[in-house]
Structures are given as C-alpha cells and as structure tokens.
Amino acid sequence: MGRVRSVWRIGKRSAIVQVLEPTGLWRMSDKVTNLLLLEHLTAIQSKLSSMANDIGDLKSDMRGLKSHMAGFMQSEVAQDGSMAAMQTRLERIERRLDLRD
C-alpha cells in the first residue's frame, strides 16, 4: 500500500480517502463506500447550512450597526450646523458692539 494522503472520520468509522501509487498518482482507496461518502457530504451540507445561518445573523447585526452610525453622523451634522449659526450670531453681535480686537 502507498503513502496515505488523508483520513476522514465519521463517528467510530474511518476510511482512507486517497493513496499514493508508485506511479506518483493519487487514487481513491477501496475502503471508501458510497454510504461513507454520502455521510460525509451530509455532514458538510449541515455545516454549510449552519454557517449560512450565522452569516445571515452577522449581516443583520451589521445593518443595525450601520443604522446607528448613520444616526450618530446625522446628529453630528445637526450640531455642526447649530454651532455655525451660533458663531455667525456671535460675530454679528461683536461687530455691532465694536468688541472685536
């Protein structure tokens, strides 16, 4: 038997997946059955489904954070406008009372 490339394990069963032939080519081991491959694919599919759900949750969390950031930015813009209006009024008052240096 050649060098083993990888071993898959499901529960108590394990199967050699690929073996290196003397020719330098990798081949599937005879111990791999359709049932074992189906079990692996089912496990992979369930993990991908779980990951897809997690990514959906992360996306909704990001949308919430973006909306909060947008609210903070709007508040800051409103405060900047108020500050600019007060600065303009203060300059006008100083000019009328000749308080400028």
Chimera marker file (.cmm) of the C-alpha trace (Angstrom):
<marker_set name="trace">
<marker id="1" x="0.000" y="0.000" z="0.000" r="1" g="1" b="0" radius="0.5"/>
<marker id="2" x="1.255" y="3.501" z="-0.828" r="1" g="1" b="0" radius="0.5"/>
<marker id="3" x="1.501" y="6.620" z="1.302" r="1" g="1" b="0" radius="0.5"/>
<marker id="4" x="-1.825" y="7.815" z="2.801" r="1" g="1" b="0" radius="0.5"/>
<marker id="5" x="-2.820" y="11.380" z="1.915" r="1" g="1" b="0" radius="0.5"/>
<marker id="6" x="-5.827" y="11.921" z="4.204" r="1" g="1" b="0" radius="0.5"/>
<marker id="7" x="-8.165" y="10.087" z="6.524" r="1" g="1" b="0" radius="0.5"/>
<marker id="8" x="-11.813" y="11.041" z="7.067" r="1" g="1" b="0" radius="0.5"/>
<marker id="9" x="-13.560" y="10.112" z="10.280" r="1" g="1" b="0" radius="0.5"/>
<marker id="10" x="-17.284" y="9.942" z="10.998" r="1" g="1" b="0" radius="0.5"/>
<marker id="11" x="-18.179" y="8.700" z="14.431" r="1" g="1" b="0" radius="0.5"/>
<marker id="12" x="-16.354" y="5.441" z="15.085" r="1" g="1" b="0" radius="0.5"/>
<marker id="13" x="-15.700" y="4.740" z="11.403" r="1" g="1" b="0" radius="0.5"/>
<marker id="14" x="-12.742" y="5.955" z="9.403" r="1" g="1" b="0" radius="0.5"/>
<marker id="15" x="-11.711" y="5.378" z="5.829" r="1" g="1" b="0" radius="0.5"/>
<marker id="16" x="-8.537" y="6.106" z="3.943" r="1" g="1" b="0" radius="0.5"/>
<marker id="17" x="-9.554" y="8.529" z="1.233" r="1" g="1" b="0" radius="0.5"/>
<marker id="18" x="-6.537" y="8.729" z="-1.051" r="1" g="1" b="0" radius="0.5"/>
<marker id="19" x="-3.431" y="6.585" z="-1.504" r="1" g="1" b="0" radius="0.5"/>
<marker id="20" x="-0.269" y="7.478" z="-3.415" r="1" g="1" b="0" radius="0.5"/>
<marker id="21" x="0.522" y="4.911" z="-6.090" r="1" g="1" b="0" radius="0.5"/>
<marker id="22" x="4.120" y="4.039" z="-7.027" r="1" g="1" b="0" radius="0.5"/>
<marker id="23" x="3.464" y="5.888" z="-10.309" r="1" g="1" b="0" radius="0.5"/>
<marker id="24" x="3.104" y="9.132" z="-8.352" r="1" g="1" b="0" radius="0.5"/>
<marker id="25" x="-0.672" y="9.420" z="-8.900" r="1" g="1" b="0" radius="0.5"/>
<marker id="26" x="-3.257" y="9.623" z="-6.127" r="1" g="1" b="0" radius="0.5"/>
<marker id="27" x="-6.162" y="7.167" z="-6.235" r="1" g="1" b="0" radius="0.5"/>
<marker id="28" x="-9.231" y="6.597" z="-4.083" r="1" g="1" b="0" radius="0.5"/>
<marker id="29" x="-8.894" y="3.793" z="-1.556" r="1" g="1" b="0" radius="0.5"/>
<marker id="30" x="-11.030" y="0.673" z="-1.927" r="1" g="1" b="0" radius="0.5"/>
<marker id="31" x="-12.325" y="1.207" z="1.613" r="1" g="1" b="0" radius="0.5"/>
<marker id="32" x="-14.388" y="4.256" z="0.589" r="1" g="1" b="0" radius="0.5"/>
<marker id="33" x="-18.032" y="3.342" z="0.054" r="1" g="1" b="0" radius="0.5"/>
<marker id="34" x="-20.929" y="5.345" z="-1.357" r="1" g="1" b="0" radius="0.5"/>
<marker id="35" x="-22.576" y="5.310" z="2.063" r="1" g="1" b="0" radius="0.5"/>
<marker id="36" x="-19.482" y="6.783" z="3.687" r="1" g="1" b="0" radius="0.5"/>
<marker id="37" x="-19.251" y="9.484" z="1.021" r="1" g="1" b="0" radius="0.5"/>
<marker id="38" x="-22.950" y="10.254" z="1.470" r="1" g="1" b="0" radius="0.5"/>
<marker id="39" x="-22.450" y="10.589" z="5.228" r="1" g="1" b="0" radius="0.5"/>
<marker id="40" x="-19.560" y="12.990" z="4.662" r="1" g="1" b="0" radius="0.5"/>
<marker id="41" x="-21.492" y="15.057" z="2.155" r="1" g="1" b="0" radius="0.5"/>
<marker id="42" x="-24.480" y="15.217" z="4.514" r="1" g="1" b="0" radius="0.5"/>
<marker id="43" x="-22.226" y="16.387" z="7.363" r="1" g="1" b="0" radius="0.5"/>
<marker id="44" x="-20.634" y="19.007" z="5.112" r="1" g="1" b="0" radius="0.5"/>
<marker id="45" x="-24.047" y="20.192" z="3.932" r="1" g="1" b="0" radius="0.5"/>
<marker id="46" x="-25.316" y="20.618" z="7.502" r="1" g="1" b="0" radius="0.5"/>
<marker id="47" x="-22.195" y="22.577" z="8.469" r="1" g="1" b="0" radius="0.5"/>
<marker id="48" x="-22.600" y="24.834" z="5.426" r="1" g="1" b="0" radius="0.5"/>
<marker id="49" x="-26.240" y="25.408" z="6.319" r="1" g="1" b="0" radius="0.5"/>
<marker id="50" x="-25.260" y="26.371" z="9.859" r="1" g="1" b="0" radius="0.5"/>
<marker id="51" x="-22.584" y="28.711" z="8.533" r="1" g="1" b="0" radius="0.5"/>
<marker id="52" x="-25.091" y="30.323" z="6.149" r="1" g="1" b="0" radius="0.5"/>
<marker id="53" x="-27.426" y="31.000" z="9.082" r="1" g="1" b="0" radius="0.5"/>
<marker id="54" x="-24.568" y="32.500" z="11.089" r="1" g="1" b="0" radius="0.5"/>
<marker id="55" x="-23.588" y="34.745" z="8.186" r="1" g="1" b="0" radius="0.5"/>
<marker id="56" x="-27.206" y="35.904" z="7.872" r="1" g="1" b="0" radius="0.5"/>
<marker id="57" x="-27.191" y="36.818" z="11.578" r="1" g="1" b="0" radius="0.5"/>
<marker id="58" x="-23.932" y="38.732" z="11.162" r="1" g="1" b="0" radius="0.5"/>
<marker id="59" x="-25.345" y="40.652" z="8.199" r="1" g="1" b="0" radius="0.5"/>
<marker id="60" x="-28.401" y="41.739" z="10.172" r="1" g="1" b="0" radius="0.5"/>
<marker id="61" x="-26.163" y="42.828" z="13.068" r="1" g="1" b="0" radius="0.5"/>
<marker id="62" x="-24.042" y="44.857" z="10.650" r="1" g="1" b="0" radius="0.5"/>
<marker id="63" x="-27.164" y="46.551" z="9.256" r="1" g="1" b="0" radius="0.5"/>
<marker id="64" x="-28.114" y="47.572" z="12.787" r="1" g="1" b="0" radius="0.5"/>
<marker id="65" x="-24.646" y="48.965" z="13.467" r="1" g="1" b="0" radius="0.5"/>
<marker id="66" x="-24.676" y="50.901" z="10.196" r="1" g="1" b="0" radius="0.5"/>
<marker id="67" x="-28.031" y="52.465" z="11.007" r="1" g="1" b="0" radius="0.5"/>
<marker id="68" x="-26.753" y="53.530" z="14.452" r="1" g="1" b="0" radius="0.5"/>
<marker id="69" x="-23.639" y="55.026" z="12.867" r="1" g="1" b="0" radius="0.5"/>
<marker id="70" x="-25.786" y="56.915" z="10.362" r="1" g="1" b="0" radius="0.5"/>
<marker id="71" x="-27.862" y="58.303" z="13.249" r="1" g="1" b="0" radius="0.5"/>
<marker id="72" x="-24.734" y="59.484" z="15.060" r="1" g="1" b="0" radius="0.5"/>
<marker id="73" x="-23.440" y="61.128" z="11.905" r="1" g="1" b="0" radius="0.5"/>
<marker id="74" x="-26.747" y="62.940" z="11.317" r="1" g="1" b="0" radius="0.5"/>
<marker id="75" x="-26.685" y="64.173" z="14.913" r="1" g="1" b="0" radius="0.5"/>
<marker id="76" x="-23.137" y="65.450" z="14.470" r="1" g="1" b="0" radius="0.5"/>
<marker id="77" x="-24.059" y="67.279" z="11.280" r="1" g="1" b="0" radius="0.5"/>
<marker id="78" x="-27.011" y="68.908" z="13.042" r="1" g="1" b="0" radius="0.5"/>
<marker id="79" x="-24.741" y="70.010" z="15.921" r="1" g="1" b="0" radius="0.5"/>
<marker id="80" x="-22.197" y="71.431" z="13.465" r="1" g="1" b="0" radius="0.5"/>
<marker id="81" x="-24.990" y="73.453" z="11.816" r="1" g="1" b="0" radius="0.5"/>
<marker id="82" x="-26.145" y="74.799" z="15.187" r="1" g="1" b="0" radius="0.5"/>
<marker id="83" x="-22.576" y="75.711" z="16.160" r="1" g="1" b="0" radius="0.5"/>
<marker id="84" x="-22.064" y="77.531" z="12.854" r="1" g="1" b="0" radius="0.5"/>
<marker id="85" x="-25.296" y="79.504" z="13.360" r="1" g="1" b="0" radius="0.5"/>
<marker id="86" x="-24.259" y="80.494" z="16.917" r="1" g="1" b="0" radius="0.5"/>
<marker id="87" x="-20.795" y="81.528" z="15.684" r="1" g="1" b="0" radius="0.5"/>
<marker id="88" x="-22.398" y="83.718" z="13.000" r="1" g="1" b="0" radius="0.5"/>
<marker id="89" x="-24.699" y="85.354" z="15.554" r="1" g="1" b="0" radius="0.5"/>
<marker id="90" x="-21.796" y="85.944" z="17.965" r="1" g="1" b="0" radius="0.5"/>
<marker id="91" x="-19.720" y="87.584" z="15.240" r="1" g="1" b="0" radius="0.5"/>
<marker id="92" x="-22.642" y="89.843" z="14.314" r="1" g="1" b="0" radius="0.5"/>
<marker id="93" x="-23.138" y="90.882" z="17.976" r="1" g="1" b="0" radius="0.5"/>
<marker id="94" x="-19.409" y="91.602" z="18.388" r="1" g="1" b="0" radius="0.5"/>
<marker id="95" x="-19.414" y="93.677" z="15.228" r="1" g="1" b="0" radius="0.5"/>
<marker id="96" x="-22.437" y="95.738" z="16.376" r="1" g="1" b="0" radius="0.5"/>
<marker id="97" x="-20.924" y="96.405" z="19.807" r="1" g="1" b="0" radius="0.5"/>
<marker id="98" x="-17.414" y="97.004" z="18.457" r="1" g="1" b="0" radius="0.5"/>
<marker id="99" x="-15.968" y="94.261" z="20.647" r="1" g="1" b="0" radius="0.5"/>
<marker id="100" x="-13.688" y="92.856" z="18.011" r="1" g="1" b="0" radius="0.5"/>
<marker id="101" x="-9.947" y="93.065" z="18.577" r="1" g="1" b="0" radius="0.5"/>
<link id1="1" id2="2" r="1" g="1" b="0" radius="0.2"/>
<link id1="2" id2="3" r="1" g="1" b="0" radius="0.2"/>
<link id1="3" id2="4" r="1" g="1" b="0" radius="0.2"/>
<link id1="4" id2="5" r="1" g="1" b="0" radius="0.2"/>
<link id1="5" id2="6" r="1" g="1" b="0" radius="0.2"/>
<link id1="6" id2="7" r="1" g="1" b="0" radius="0.2"/>
<link id1="7" id2="8" r="1" g="1" b="0" radius="0.2"/>
<link id1="8" id2="9" r="1" g="1" b="0" radius="0.2"/>
<link id1="9" id2="10" r="1" g="1" b="0" radius="0.2"/>
<link id1="10" id2="11" r="1" g="1" b="0" radius="0.2"/>
<link id1="11" id2="12" r="1" g="1" b="0" radius="0.2"/>
<link id1="12" id2="13" r="1" g="1" b="0" radius="0.2"/>
<link id1="13" id2="14" r="1" g="1" b="0" radius="0.2"/>
<link id1="14" id2="15" r="1" g="1" b="0" radius="0.2"/>
<link id1="15" id2="16" r="1" g="1" b="0" radius="0.2"/>
<link id1="16" id2="17" r="1" g="1" b="0" radius="0.2"/>
<link id1="17" id2="18" r="1" g="1" b="0" radius="0.2"/>
<link id1="18" id2="19" r="1" g="1" b="0" radius="0.2"/>
<link id1="19" id2="20" r="1" g="1" b="0" radius="0.2"/>
<link id1="20" id2="21" r="1" g="1" b="0" radius="0.2"/>
<link id1="21" id2="22" r="1" g="1" b="0" radius="0.2"/>
<link id1="22" id2="23" r="1" g="1" b="0" radius="0.2"/>
<link id1="23" id2="24" r="1" g="1" b="0" radius="0.2"/>
<link id1="24" id2="25" r="1" g="1" b="0" radius="0.2"/>
<link id1="25" id2="26" r="1" g="1" b="0" radius="0.2"/>
<link id1="26" id2="27" r="1" g="1" b="0" radius="0.2"/>
<link id1="27" id2="28" r="1" g="1" b="0" radius="0.2"/>
<link id1="28" id2="29" r="1" g="1" b="0" radius="0.2"/>
<link id1="29" id2="30" r="1" g="1" b="0" radius="0.2"/>
<link id1="30" id2="31" r="1" g="1" b="0" radius="0.2"/>
<link id1="31" id2="32" r="1" g="1" b="0" radius="0.2"/>
<link id1="32" id2="33" r="1" g="1" b="0" radius="0.2"/>
<link id1="33" id2="34" r="1" g="1" b="0" radius="0.2"/>
<link id1="34" id2="35" r="1" g="1" b="0" radius="0.2"/>
<link id1="35" id2="36" r="1" g="1" b="0" radius="0.2"/>
<link id1="36" id2="37" r="1" g="1" b="0" radius="0.2"/>
<link id1="37" id2="38" r="1" g="1" b="0" radius="0.2"/>
<link id1="38" id2="39" r="1" g="1" b="0" radius="0.2"/>
<link id1="39" id2="40" r="1" g="1" b="0" radius="0.2"/>
<link id1="40" id2="41" r="1" g="1" b="0" radius="0.2"/>
<link id1="41" id2="42" r="1" g="1" b="0" radius="0.2"/>
<link id1="42" id2="43" r="1" g="1" b="0" radius="0.2"/>
<link id1="43" id2="44" r="1" g="1" b="0" radius="0.2"/>
<link id1="44" id2="45" r="1" g="1" b="0" radius="0.2"/>
<link id1="45" id2="46" r="1" g="1" b="0" radius="0.2"/>
<link id1="46" id2="47" r="1" g="1" b="0" radius="0.2"/>
<link id1="47" id2="48" r="1" g="1" b="0" radius="0.2"/>
<link id1="48" id2="49" r="1" g="1" b="0" radius="0.2"/>
<link id1="49" id2="50" r="1" g="1" b="0" radius="0.2"/>
<link id1="50" id2="51" r="1" g="1" b="0" radius="0.2"/>
<link id1="51" id2="52" r="1" g="1" b="0" radius="0.2"/>
<link id1="52" id2="53" r="1" g="1" b="0" radius="0.2"/>
<link id1="53" id2="54" r="1" g="1" b="0" radius="0.2"/>
<link id1="54" id2="55" r="1" g="1" b="0" radius="0.2"/>
<link id1="55" id2="56" r="1" g="1" b="0" radius="0.2"/>
<link id1="56" id2="57" r="1" g="1" b="0" radius="0.2"/>
<link id1="57" id2="58" r="1" g="1" b="0" radius="0.2"/>
<link id1="58" id2="59" r="1" g="1" b="0" radius="0.2"/>
<link id1="59" id2="60" r="1" g="1" b="0" radius="0.2"/>
<link id1="60" id2="61" r="1" g="1" b="0" radius="0.2"/>
<link id1="61" id2="62" r="1" g="1" b="0" radius="0.2"/>
<link id1="62" id2="63" r="1" g="1" b="0" radius="0.2"/>
<link id1="63" id2="64" r="1" g="1" b="0" radius="0.2"/>
<link id1="64" id2="65" r="1" g="1" b="0" radius="0.2"/>
<link id1="65" id2="66" r="1" g="1" b="0" radius="0.2"/>
<link id1="66" id2="67" r="1" g="1" b="0" radius="0.2"/>
<link id1="67" id2="68" r="1" g="1" b="0" radius="0.2"/>
<link id1="68" id2="69" r="1" g="1" b="0" radius="0.2"/>
<link id1="69" id2="70" r="1" g="1" b="0" radius="0.2"/>
<link id1="70" id2="71" r="1" g="1" b="0" radius="0.2"/>
<link id1="71" id2="72" r="1" g="1" b="0" radius="0.2"/>
<link id1="72" id2="73" r="1" g="1" b="0" radius="0.2"/>
<link id1="73" id2="74" r="1" g="1" b="0" radius="0.2"/>
<link id1="74" id2="75" r="1" g="1" b="0" radius="0.2"/>
<link id1="75" id2="76" r="1" g="1" b="0" radius="0.2"/>
<link id1="76" id2="77" r="1" g="1" b="0" radius="0.2"/>
<link id1="77" id2="78" r="1" g="1" b="0" radius="0.2"/>
<link id1="78" id2="79" r="1" g="1" b="0" radius="0.2"/>
<link id1="79" id2="80" r="1" g="1" b="0" radius="0.2"/>
<link id1="80" id2="81" r="1" g="1" b="0" radius="0.2"/>
<link id1="81" id2="82" r="1" g="1" b="0" radius="0.2"/>
<link id1="82" id2="83" r="1" g="1" b="0" radius="0.2"/>
<link id1="83" id2="84" r="1" g="1" b="0" radius="0.2"/>
<link id1="84" id2="85" r="1" g="1" b="0" radius="0.2"/>
<link id1="85" id2="86" r="1" g="1" b="0" radius="0.2"/>
<link id1="86" id2="87" r="1" g="1" b="0" radius="0.2"/>
<link id1="87" id2="88" r="1" g="1" b="0" radius="0.2"/>
<link id1="88" id2="89" r="1" g="1" b="0" radius="0.2"/>
<link id1="89" id2="90" r="1" g="1" b="0" radius="0.2"/>
<link id1="90" id2="91" r="1" g="1" b="0" radius="0.2"/>
<link id1="91" id2="92" r="1" g="1" b="0" radius="0.2"/>
<link id1="92" id2="93" r="1" g="1" b="0" radius="0.2"/>
<link id1="93" id2="94" r="1" g="1" b="0" radius="0.2"/>
<link id1="94" id2="95" r="1" g="1" b="0" radius="0.2"/>
<link id1="95" id2="96" r="1" g="1" b="0" radius="0.2"/>
<link id1="96" id2="97" r="1" g="1" b="0" radius="0.2"/>
<link id1="97" id2="98" r="1" g="1" b="0" radius="0.2"/>
<link id1="98" id2="99" r="1" g="1" b="0" radius="0.2"/>
<link id1="99" id2="100" r="1" g="1" b="0" radius="0.2"/>
<link id1="100" id2="101" r="1" g="1" b="0" radius="0.2"/>
</marker_set>
